[in-house]
């Protein structure tokens, strides 16, 4: 029997980017935690939910300074609530997040770290990165994977990027999974494997796990940034805490 209340680290989640991804984070974190702890135990979490309308607007207008200030205020609320570690439920927002957390002492997990380690450990190098237009066009995440893990990142062409970005913003963030969109995304992945030598696929948007599954392409390893991020958070939260 564990001593009650069971003490573990509190996971702070910067969510609302989108609400769908935030819900997936909460579900997966608690599934992983319960698998580790058993019984009725689960993770301890605090969520600061942003207005996704603010995120979408500033992203479309590339108002990164405004977005960073908006995110900073929400993160400071989580820190004031004394969370023990921080996650942001978005690949796209890790560029401003890195700048924000550089001035703060609270531990946080970069979404690319558990994914990069998993790809490197699998012995893979040339990686197809799928995500929002910002993720695919900007150098931030491409350089992060390259600099920290020695990975070669490839992305679809401009028109394919527009298609994938549209699927994310018109469908997935609204919790809509359209079979034709799934088929089209897999067509793009197949072309990138054939024409660009992509060895694996990174779901570089926290909603793409709703659309794709490893079973869709058994011969092309898929790395789900959402699940890997959540698993890393539970590992950190429970480190030193699993005592009877």
C-alpha positions as CSV (number, residue, x, y, z in Angstrom):
1,X,0.0,0.0,0.0
2,X,1.3,3.5,-0.9
3,X,1.4,6.2,1.7
4,X,-1.5,8.6,1.0
5,X,-1.5,11.2,-0.4
6,X,1.1,9.8,-2.8
7,X,3.6,12.5,-3.7
8,X,4.6,13.1,-7.3
9,X,5.7,16.0,-9.3
10,X,2.9,18.2,-10.8
11,X,3.0,18.5,-14.6
12,X,2.0,22.0,-15.9
13,X,0.5,21.9,-19.4
14,X,0.3,25.0,-21.6
15,X,-2.7,24.1,-23.6
16,X,-5.4,25.5,-25.9
17,X,-3.2,25.1,-28.9
18,X,-5.6,23.5,-29.8
19,X,-8.1,22.3,-27.2
20,X,-8.2,19.0,-29.1
21,X,-4.4,18.5,-28.6
22,X,-4.8,19.5,-25.0
23,X,-7.4,16.9,-24.4
24,X,-5.1,14.3,-26.0
25,X,-2.3,15.3,-23.8
26,X,-4.4,15.0,-20.6
27,X,-5.7,11.6,-21.7
28,X,-2.3,10.2,-22.7
29,X,-0.4,11.5,-19.7
30,X,-2.9,9.8,-17.4
31,X,-3.0,6.6,-19.4
32,X,0.8,6.4,-19.2
33,X,0.8,7.3,-15.5
34,X,-1.8,4.8,-14.6
35,X,0.0,2.1,-16.5
36,X,3.1,2.9,-14.4
37,X,1.3,3.3,-11.1
38,X,-1.6,0.9,-11.3
39,X,-4.9,0.9,-9.5
40,X,-6.7,4.3,-9.6
41,X,-3.6,6.4,-9.5
42,X,-2.9,9.0,-12.2
43,X,-0.8,12.1,-12.9
44,X,-1.2,15.4,-11.1
45,X,-1.6,18.2,-13.6
46,X,-2.4,21.8,-14.0
47,X,-3.5,23.2,-17.4
48,X,-3.4,26.8,-18.6
49,X,-5.6,26.9,-21.6
50,X,-5.0,29.6,-24.1
51,X,-7.6,31.0,-26.6
52,X,-6.7,29.2,-29.8
53,X,-8.2,32.1,-31.7
54,X,-5.4,34.3,-30.4
55,X,-2.8,31.7,-31.4
56,X,-4.3,31.2,-35.0
57,X,-4.4,34.9,-35.6
58,X,-0.9,35.8,-34.4
59,X,0.5,32.8,-36.2
60,X,-1.2,33.7,-39.6
61,X,0.1,37.2,-39.3
62,X,3.5,36.1,-38.1
63,X,3.2,38.3,-35.0
64,X,5.7,36.2,-33.0
65,X,6.4,38.9,-30.4
66,X,2.7,39.3,-29.6
67,X,2.3,35.5,-29.4
68,X,5.4,35.2,-27.1
69,X,4.0,37.9,-24.7
70,X,0.6,36.1,-24.6
71,X,2.2,32.7,-23.9
72,X,4.5,34.2,-21.3
73,X,1.6,35.4,-19.2
74,X,0.0,31.9,-19.2
75,X,3.3,30.2,-18.4
76,X,3.9,32.6,-15.5
77,X,0.5,31.6,-14.1
78,X,1.6,27.9,-14.2
79,X,4.9,28.8,-12.5
80,X,3.1,30.8,-9.9
81,X,0.9,27.8,-9.2
82,X,4.2,25.9,-8.4
83,X,4.2,23.3,-11.1
84,X,7.3,21.1,-11.1
85,X,7.7,20.8,-14.8
86,X,6.3,22.4,-18.0
87,X,5.0,21.1,-21.3
88,X,3.6,23.0,-24.3
89,X,1.0,21.0,-26.3
90,X,2.2,22.3,-29.6
91,X,5.2,21.8,-31.9
92,X,4.6,25.1,-33.6
93,X,4.9,27.1,-30.4
94,X,8.2,25.8,-29.3
95,X,10.1,28.5,-31.1
96,X,8.7,31.3,-28.8
97,X,8.6,28.8,-25.9
98,X,12.3,28.3,-26.1
99,X,12.9,32.1,-25.7
100,X,10.4,32.3,-22.8
101,X,11.9,29.4,-20.8
102,X,15.4,30.7,-21.2
103,X,14.6,33.3,-18.5
104,X,12.8,30.9,-16.2
105,X,14.1,28.2,-13.8
106,X,11.2,25.8,-14.0
107,X,12.2,22.5,-15.7
108,X,10.5,21.9,-19.1
109,X,10.7,19.3,-21.8
110,X,11.3,20.3,-25.3
111,X,8.9,18.4,-27.6
112,X,11.7,17.5,-30.0
113,X,14.0,15.9,-27.4
114,X,12.1,12.6,-26.8
115,X,11.3,12.3,-30.5
116,X,14.9,13.0,-31.5
117,X,16.2,10.4,-29.1
118,X,13.7,7.8,-30.3
119,X,14.7,8.4,-33.9
120,X,18.4,8.3,-33.2
121,X,18.0,5.2,-31.1
122,X,16.2,3.5,-34.0
123,X,19.3,4.1,-36.2
124,X,17.4,6.4,-38.6
125,X,18.7,9.6,-40.0
126,X,16.6,11.1,-42.9
127,X,13.3,12.3,-41.5
128,X,10.1,13.5,-43.0
129,X,8.7,16.3,-40.8
130,X,4.9,16.9,-41.2
131,X,3.2,19.7,-39.3
132,X,1.8,23.2,-39.7
133,X,3.1,25.4,-42.4
134,X,5.3,27.2,-39.8
135,X,6.8,24.0,-38.6
136,X,7.7,22.9,-42.2
137,X,8.8,26.3,-43.5
138,X,10.8,27.7,-40.6
139,X,14.2,26.5,-39.7
140,X,13.7,26.3,-36.0
141,X,12.7,22.6,-35.5
142,X,14.7,21.4,-38.5
143,X,17.8,22.9,-37.0
144,X,17.0,21.6,-33.6
145,X,16.7,18.0,-34.8
146,X,19.9,18.5,-36.8
147,X,22.0,20.2,-34.2
148,X,20.9,18.0,-31.2
149,X,20.5,14.6,-32.9
150,X,22.3,14.8,-36.2
151,X,19.1,14.2,-38.2
152,X,18.5,15.2,-41.8
153,X,15.0,16.8,-42.1
154,X,13.0,16.9,-45.3
155,X,9.6,18.5,-45.8
156,X,7.0,18.4,-48.6
157,X,6.9,21.0,-51.4
158,X,5.0,24.2,-51.0
159,X,1.7,23.1,-52.4
160,X,1.8,19.9,-50.3
161,X,2.6,22.0,-47.2
162,X,-0.5,24.1,-47.9
163,X,-2.6,20.9,-48.1
164,X,-1.3,19.6,-44.8
165,X,-1.7,22.9,-43.0
166,X,-5.2,23.1,-44.3
167,X,-6.0,19.6,-43.0
168,X,-4.7,20.6,-39.6
169,X,-6.5,23.9,-39.3
170,X,-9.8,23.1,-41.0
171,X,-10.2,19.6,-39.7
172,X,-7.9,18.2,-37.0
173,X,-8.1,21.2,-34.6
174,X,-11.9,20.8,-34.9
175,X,-11.6,17.1,-34.0
176,X,-12.6,16.1,-37.6
177,X,-10.8,13.2,-39.3
178,X,-11.6,13.0,-43.0
179,X,-10.7,9.8,-44.8
180,X,-9.7,11.7,-48.0
181,X,-7.3,13.9,-46.0
182,X,-5.8,10.8,-44.4
183,X,-5.3,9.2,-47.8
184,X,-3.8,12.4,-49.2
185,X,-1.3,12.8,-46.3
186,X,-0.2,9.2,-46.8
187,X,0.3,9.9,-50.5
188,X,2.6,12.8,-49.7
189,X,4.5,10.6,-47.2
190,X,4.9,7.9,-49.9
191,X,6.2,10.4,-52.4
192,X,8.7,11.8,-49.9
193,X,10.0,8.3,-49.2
194,X,10.3,7.5,-52.9
195,X,11.7,10.8,-54.1
196,X,13.5,12.3,-51.1
197,X,14.7,9.1,-49.4
198,X,12.7,9.8,-46.2
199,X,13.3,6.8,-43.8
200,X,10.7,7.7,-41.2
201,X,7.9,10.2,-40.5
202,X,7.6,12.6,-37.6
203,X,4.1,13.7,-36.6
204,X,5.3,17.2,-36.0
205,X,1.8,18.5,-35.0
206,X,0.2,17.4,-31.8
207,X,-3.1,16.6,-33.7
208,X,-1.6,14.5,-36.5
209,X,-1.9,11.4,-34.2
210,X,-5.6,11.6,-34.8
211,X,-5.0,11.2,-38.5
212,X,-2.2,8.8,-38.9
213,X,-1.2,5.5,-37.2
214,X,1.8,3.2,-37.6
215,X,-0.5,0.6,-39.1
216,X,-1.2,2.8,-42.0
217,X,2.4,2.3,-43.3
218,X,4.1,-0.5,-41.4
219,X,7.3,-0.2,-43.3
220,X,7.7,3.5,-42.6
221,X,8.4,4.2,-38.9
222,X,6.2,6.9,-37.5
223,X,7.2,9.0,-34.4
224,X,4.3,10.6,-32.6
225,X,5.6,13.7,-30.9
226,X,2.5,13.9,-28.7
227,X,2.8,10.5,-27.1
228,X,6.6,10.7,-26.8
229,X,6.3,14.1,-25.1
230,X,3.7,12.8,-22.7
231,X,5.7,9.7,-21.8
232,X,8.8,11.8,-21.1
233,X,6.7,14.0,-18.8
234,X,5.4,11.1,-16.8
235,X,8.9,9.7,-16.5
236,X,10.2,13.0,-15.1
237,X,7.1,13.4,-12.8
238,X,7.5,10.0,-11.3
239,X,11.3,10.0,-11.0
240,X,12.1,9.4,-7.3
241,X,8.4,9.2,-6.4
242,X,7.5,5.5,-6.9
243,X,7.8,4.4,-3.3
244,X,5.3,2.3,-1.5
